[in-house]
Amino acid sequence: MSKATPRISFVSPVYKAEKILDELVFEIQKVMNNIDEPFEVILIDDRSPDNSWEVMQKISKQNSRVKSVRLSRNFGQHSAIMAGLSQAKGEWVVVLDCDLQDQPKEIVKLYGKAKEGYDIVLAKRFDRKDTFFKKFFSKFFSKIYRYLTDVNLDNSVANFGIYNFKVIDSVLNMNDYIKSFPLFVNWVGFKSTSIVVEHGERVSGKSSYTYSKLLRLAFNTIISFSNKPLKLFVKFGLVISLLSFLFGIFTLYKYLKGEITVLGYSSLIVSIWFLSGMIMTIIGVVGIYIGKIFDQSKNRESFIIDKIVTNEI
């Protein structure tokens, strides 16, 4: 099999990683020397503000197995992954982060499991080397997402894994405006399994995901993949209507018995404020969904490739 038709493609989005890219490529090459299969490495610069692109170009010019792709602007991690997947040529595709927390040495186990007949082999992170708050947020999001979508989401699984190209092709054909690679993989199906892998310490720098970015990503993902919030508000509205009807009957009963001479000002004001707040909230949620429909209807590309640097022989 020639270099033009690699057996395994590695896709890694790059952001603020200038100090670790050389080590990332070195570790991948070391592992693939043991596996002894043709491979390629695709690095996607999500318009990183540091010198990552300069480092990527240097690596690609020196190594014919490495393709460097630069996006026209910062589109976000998952869109960058999609850009990399669109360039992959391998029968198998490995997606991993560039910070070496997804350790290349674990690819041996993932690929070995894939050869047993699985289309998807996900990496379950054992003893995650993340901050307490990041792990807590991930677990909390998984529970909320599971409740709102009725889909079992394992918070120990992220992007890291090996995927057959038919899985990748199906994921690329999903035209959702909001991209979430692990949720796309979960949705498309195919024969899948997961194995426990070692999660590494972050070699350099810190995560580019702030808590506000994580919250925004979680919110957009839930809105994109579930309409259950709308259904919950419908149920809540029905409950409020039922309680209001029962309270109305009770009030009428007390009035007919002569127990009510002046209607309560406080209860009236509280009711108005409460119901007005609920109405505004419901309208707001509906408006968010309409906004997402508007974004989707524009059918814009989720990424734009600016440059591709290779040194193919």
N, C-alpha and C positions, 0 to 999 in steps of 0.2 A: 504494500500500500504506500503510495507516495505522500509527500508532504502536502500536496494539494488536496488530498482526501484523508484528513486526520481521523483517527478512530475516536479520539476524545477531544472535545473543545472545553477550555476553561474560560469562564466569563466572570469578570470581577469589576464592579463599579468602583471608580477611584474618586476620592475627595479628601483633600488635605493628607496626602500619603506620600509625599516626596521622599521621606526618609526610610520607607519600608518597601518600596516597590522592587528594588533590586533583590532584597531578601525573599520577597514573595515569589518572584520568578525563579530564583535559585532553588527554593524549596520545592516548587512544582517540578522543575527539571529533575531534581534528585529523586523524587518519588517516581516519575515516569521512566527514569532509567531502570528502575527495578521492575516496573510493570511491563516495560518493553513494548509499548504500543505507540504508533504515530499520534502526535497531539499538536494542538495549537493553543495559544494563550491570547485572549482578547481582553484588553484593558480599556475601559471606557471612562474618559475624563468628563465628569459632570460639571465642567467649567470650574474646576477647583481654583481658589484664589491664590494658592501657593505655587511652587514650581513643579508640581506634579506632571504637567504636560511636557515640560522640557526633559524631565527624567524619562518619561514614557517614550518620547521620540528617540532618545539616545539608546534605550534598551531595544527598541524595534529595529533601529539601524544596525545594531550589533548582533541581533538574534532573529533569524528568519522565521522562527516559530511564534514570535510575538507580534500581534497586530494592535496598534494603538488607535483608538477612535476618540475624537473630540466632539462634544455636542456644542451647538451654537450658543447655548446658555445653560444655566442650571435648571434642569427639569425635575430633579429629585431622584433618589436612589432607585426606585422601582422602574421609572421610565428609562433610566440609564441601563438597568438590567435588560429591559426589552430591546434597547438599541444593540447591546452586545449579543443577545440571542439572535437578532436579525442577521448578524454577521457570522454566526457559528456554522461550521460545515461538518462537524463530527457526528457520528452515529449516536454518541453519548455526549451529553453536555453537563459539565459540573459548574454550578453557580456557587461562588464563595465571596465573602467580603475581603477587602484588601488589607485589613488591619491585623491579619494572622491569628485572630481569635478562632476563625475557621481554619483549622490546621491542615495543610496539604497532606501530611502523612496519613491522615484518616481516609484519604481517597482510596487507598489499597483495600480497606474494608468495604467501602461503599461500592466500588467497582466489582469486588468479589461477590457481594450480595446481589448486585444487578445481574450478573452472569448466571444466577440461579433461575432467572426467568421473570424478574420484576422489571416493570417499565419505570418505576419511580422508587428510589431509595433515599429516604430522608434522614438527616443527621439529627439525632436527639442529643442535645447538649447536656452532658453530665457535669454537675457542679459548676454552673455558669459563673464565669469570672466577671460579672457585671456588678454595678453598684446595687445596693439594697433597693433604692427607689426605682431603678430601672426594672429590676426583677419583679418588684411589687406591682408596678404599672403594667408590665407584660401579663402577669397573672390576672390582674383585675380586668384588663381589656379582653382577655380570652374568655372570662366568665360572662362579661356583658355581651360579647359577640356571640357566644354560644346560646345565650338566652334570646337574643334578638333575631338570630338567623336559623336557630335549630341545627347548626352545624358544629360538630365537635372540633374545636381548634386547640391544638396542643401548644402551650406557650414555650415548651422546651425545643420546638422546631421553628426554624426561621427559613432563610433562603438556601442555606447550605444543603447540598444533596446532589445526586446524580440522576439525570433524566434522559430517557430515550428520546430521540429526535421527534418521534410522532407526538410525544407529549408537548415538546417545545413548539412544534408546528401548530398544535391546537391552541396553546396559550397565545401565540402570536396572532392567531386569527380572532381572538376575543377583542372586540372593538370598544371596550369600556373606556370612558374618558379618564376615570380614576384608576390608576394601576396599582395592583398589589400582587406581586408574583406568587407568594405562598398560597394566597387565597385562590388565585387562578388555578394553580396546580391542584388544590383541593377540589375545585369545582369540576375540572375536566375529567377526573376519574382515572381510569386505567389501573393496572395491577400495581399496587404500591405496598411498601413496608417501611419500617424505620429501624435503625440500629443506634445504639448508644455510642457516642464519640466523645473524646476529650475536648473540652473547651479551653482555649488558651487565653493567657493574659494579653491585654492590648500592648503591643510592642512599643508604640510611639503615639504621642498626642492623646486626644480624647475624642469621644464620639461627637459627631457634628449634629446629632439629634438633641436639641434642647427639649425640655419638658413641654414647652408650648408647641413645638413642632410635632412631638409625639402625640399630644392631645389632638392637634389638628388632623394628623394622619389617621388616628383612631376614629375621630368623628366622621371624616370623609369616607373612610372605609365602610363604617357601619351604614351610613346613609346610602352608599353606592350598592351595598350587597343586601340590604334589608328594607322592607316597607313596614316592618312590625311596629315601629314607633307610631305610624299613622293608625294602625289597628288598635294599639293600646289607648290612644286618645279617643278613638271611637267608643271603646269599651268604657273608658273613664267617663265620657260624656253621657253614655246610657245610664251608668250608675248614678251620676249627679242628677239626671232627669228623674230617675226612679225615686231617689231620696227627696227631691223637690216635690214630686207628686204626693208622696206619703206625708211630707211635712205640710203640704197644702190641705190635705184631707184632715189632718190633726188640727190645724189652725181653724178650719171651717167648723169642725166639731166643737172646739172650745168657744168659738164665736156664737154658735147656736145655743150653747149652754149659758151664754151671757158672761163668760169668764174673761172675755177680751172686750175692752171698751176703746182703747187707744193702741194702734199697732206700734210695735217697738221700733224706734228710730235706729238703735244700734244694730239690731239684726238685719234691718233693711240695708244699711250702709255696708255692713260686712258682706252680705250676699252680693251686692252690686260690685264691690271691689273684687271679691273672689271670682265671680263668674266673668267679669271683664278681664281679669288676669288670665283666666283659663282660655277665653276666646282669643286673646292676643297671642298666647303661647301656641295654640293650635294653628292659628293663621300663620304664625312664624315658621312652624315646622313644615306646613304645607308649602310655604314660600320657598323654603330651603330645597325641598324636593323639586319644585318647579324650576328653581335655579339650576339644579343639577341636570334636569332634562334639557334646559336651554344650553348648558355647556356641551352636553352630549350631542345635541342636534347640530351644533356647528361643525362637528366631525373634523376637528383639527387633529393634526398629528401629535402624538404624545411625546415625540422627540424629533429633533432635527440634527442630522450629522453635519458637522462643519468640515472636519478633516479626517482622513485615514492615512496612517503611516505604516508601511510594511517594508520588509526587505526580502520578499519571496524570491527564491532562486528557481 
